[in-house]
Structure formats: C-alpha cells, structure tokens
Amino acid sequence: MESNDPISPYPPTNRHSITSLILGILTVIVFCGGIIVPIPFTSFICVPVSSLMGLFALIYGAISLNTIRRKNETGGFMAWTGILSGGFIFLCMLCVVIAFVSLFFFAPDTVQPIIEGYQL
C-alpha cells in the first residue's frame, strides 16, 4: 500500500526531552534568582521550588532517554542537559537538607546558641 504522506527525513523530537530541558533551565534560573535577588524571604520560596523542578527535570529526562532509545527519536542532548542541570541543583539541595538534619541530630548543643542569638 502506498501512502500519500510525505516521509520526514528527520526522526521526531521527544517531547519529554523538551520538558526536561525547560525544567532544567528554569531550575537553575529560579535557584540562582532565589539566592542572588536581594528581596527578603525570596529564598524560602525559590529554593524549595527549584529543588522540586530539578527532581521533575531529572525524572522527565530519564523517561525521555528510555523513550528515545526505544522509538529511535531525537532529543538526547536536551534530555541530558535537563538531567544534569536539574539533577545538580536537586543533589545540592538534598545535601544541604542532610547537613542540617545531621547537625540537629548529632550536635544539638551547637545549634541552640545559634537559634537563640538569631534575630530578624
């Protein structure tokens, strides 16, 4: 059977890889904006949001690499960029949370003077 549809010379781009790239770029922008912007309490909102977006960029990138391999699509570079940028910020935030939790758990006597001396 002949088909009247023109055959595309390029394989399609995976949509999950585009999503992973966008989320990875937004993760870096929101994280850096939350740290650099001198507006009070910006980092309390931007840092958790950026770590959540980093996790989603990591997940979408992994899904897209699997789909790209199965369906012979393009977009591997975009998926890897989303994985690396989103995963790096997520890993950094995970290390900070582990450091704070371990500080409260293993050395609670050193944290108490810091909390008592802190003022807004």
LUMZARO-696361 format. One record per residue (C-alpha): residue number from 1; x negated, y, z negated. Coordinates in steps of 0.02 Angstrom, whole numbers. Example, Ala and Ser with C-alpha at 12.3 -4.5 7.8 and 13.67 -1.06 7.14 Angstrom:
2
  seq       X       Y       Z
    1    -615    -225    -390
    2    -684     -53    -357
END
This chain:
120
  seq       X       Y       Z
    1       0       0       0
    2     -61     169      45
    3     -42     314     -72
    4     -18     492     -14
    5    -101     561    -171
    6    -271     638    -142
    7    -408     549    -235
    8    -505     660    -353
    9    -694     645    -333
   10    -718     678    -520
   11    -657     573    -664
   12    -537     662    -782
   13    -599     752    -937
   14    -546     676   -1102
   15    -427     791   -1197
   16    -488     733   -1367
   17    -664     789   -1323
   18    -600     963   -1283
   19    -508     966   -1450
   20    -664     907   -1540
   21    -768    1044   -1459
   22    -643    1181   -1502
   23    -628    1120   -1682
   24    -817    1108   -1699
   25    -842    1286   -1638
   26    -701    1350   -1749
   27    -778    1257   -1897
   28    -943    1349   -1878
   29    -858    1518   -1849
   30    -741    1502   -1999
   31    -880    1436   -2112
   32   -1001    1574   -2065
   33    -863    1703   -2075
   34    -816    1646   -2248
   35    -995    1660   -2307
   36   -1051    1818   -2216
   37    -895    1928   -2219
   38    -902    2039   -2374
   39    -715    2029   -2411
   40    -680    1965   -2588
   41    -618    1786   -2604
   42    -639    1751   -2418
   43    -750    1602   -2452
   44    -618    1522   -2564
   45    -506    1506   -2411
   46    -629    1490   -2267
   47    -746    1359   -2338
   48    -613    1226   -2376
   49    -526    1261   -2211
   50    -689    1244   -2116
   51    -732    1080   -2200
   52    -559    1013   -2155
   53    -580    1070   -1974
   54    -753     990   -1974
   55    -677     825   -2027
   56    -548     836   -1888
   57    -684     880   -1761
   58    -779     726   -1817
   59    -626     614   -1803
   60    -572     681   -1632
   61    -750     665   -1567
   62    -762     483   -1620
   63    -593     444   -1543
   64    -641     531   -1381
   65    -808     439   -1366
   66    -716     274   -1382
   67    -587     325   -1253
   68    -719     394   -1135
   69    -811     229   -1138
   70    -652     127   -1108
   71    -572     234    -972
   72    -729     300    -886
   73    -687     483    -918
   74    -799     634    -938
   75    -821     747   -1088
   76    -954     655   -1188
   77   -1057     813   -1211
   78    -907     907   -1279
   79    -867     763   -1397
   80   -1046     756   -1462
   81   -1051     944   -1486
   82    -891     936   -1589
   83    -957     788   -1689
   84   -1123     872   -1728
   85   -1057    1044   -1772
   86    -904     986   -1868
   87    -994     842   -1950
   88   -1139     951   -2006
   89   -1025    1077   -2094
   90    -919     937   -2169
   91   -1075     848   -2231
   92   -1143    1010   -2307
   93    -979    1043   -2398
   94    -972     863   -2459
   95   -1149     881   -2530
   96   -1101    1043   -2619
   97    -948     961   -2697
   98   -1051     811   -2753
   99   -1182     927   -2827
  100   -1053    1025   -2928
  101    -965     868   -2989
  102   -1129     788   -3039
  103   -1181     947   -3128
  104   -1023     947   -3232
  105   -1035     760   -3263
  106   -1221     739   -3303
  107   -1265     908   -3379
  108   -1109     987   -3456
  109   -1212    1084   -3585
  110   -1298    1186   -3449
  111   -1134    1234   -3365
  112   -1046    1303   -3519
  113   -1159    1459   -3539
  114   -1139    1500   -3355
  115    -949    1491   -3365
  116    -942    1595   -3524
  117   -1054    1731   -3453
  118    -963    1744   -3286
  119    -854    1898   -3261
  120    -753    1959   -3113
END
